[in-house]
Amino acid sequence: MRVRETRPIVLLDVDLPGLDGHSLHEKLRVERPGQFEVVYLTVHGTEAEQLRGLQSGALDYLLKPVSLRVLTAKLTAWKARNASA
């Protein structure tokens, strides 16, 4: 994942084949520290799941279904924050 000026934002689901999203996020944080941002986009909406994602450093934890207009607006805001950081 090569990006010119900002870190890429990875949209990550908790349900992945073979490895859950939380485990993948942790593995990427260890193997590629500071190289990307994570936003969870999933149907798992318990408070415990949301807190787990946010406490692991995710930018946000969005529940499906999500409005594409809202997601696009959030992506624009996150990218702007990354660019100014």
N, C-alpha and C positions, 0 to 999 in steps of 0.2 A: 504494500500500500504506500505508494509515493504520492505525496501531495505537496504542492509548491509552498504555500504560505501558512496554511492552517493545518491543524491535526484533523484527520478524517473522523467523522462521526459514524460509529457502527450501530446500526439498529439490530438489536439482539433479542431473540425470543427465548423464553425459558425452556420451551419444548424443542429440543434439537435431537436428531437421531444419533444415538451412541454417547452423547455427552450433553448434560443440561447446560443451559445458558450461563448460570451462575459459575459453574466449574470452568467453562470456557473463558468467561470474563476474568476470573482469577488467574488462569493460566496465561492469558495474554498480558495481564498487568505485571506478572513476574517476568515473562520472556521479552516483553516490549514496553518497558515502563515509559510513560509519558508520550507515547507515539500516537495515541488515539483517544477519543472520547466514546463513551457507551451510553446509549439510550435503550432501555428495555421497552419492548413493544410486545405485549403478551396478554393472554386471557387470565393469567394467574393474578388475581387482584386482592388476595388477602393482605391484611395489614402487615403480617410477618414477611410475606414475599416482597412487598413494596419496600419495607424497611431494609431487608437484606440487600436489595439492589442498590438503594440509595446510600446505605452505609458502606457499600463496597466501592463507592466513588462514581456511580452513574450520574449523568447529568439529569436524567428524569426517568420516570417509570410510568409509561402510558398503557392504558388498558384498551384492548381491542373490543369492539371496533372503534377505530379512531377516525375522525374526519380528516380527509386528505388536506383540506384547507388549513385546519388547525395544525396538522403535522408540518406542512410546508412553512407556515408562519413561525413555528417553534424552531425548525431547522435554520431558517434565516436568522433568527435571534441568536441561536447558539453559535452559528458561524461568525456573526458579528462580534460576539463576546470573545471567541477564540482569536479572532484577528487583532483585537485590541489588547489581548493579554500578552 
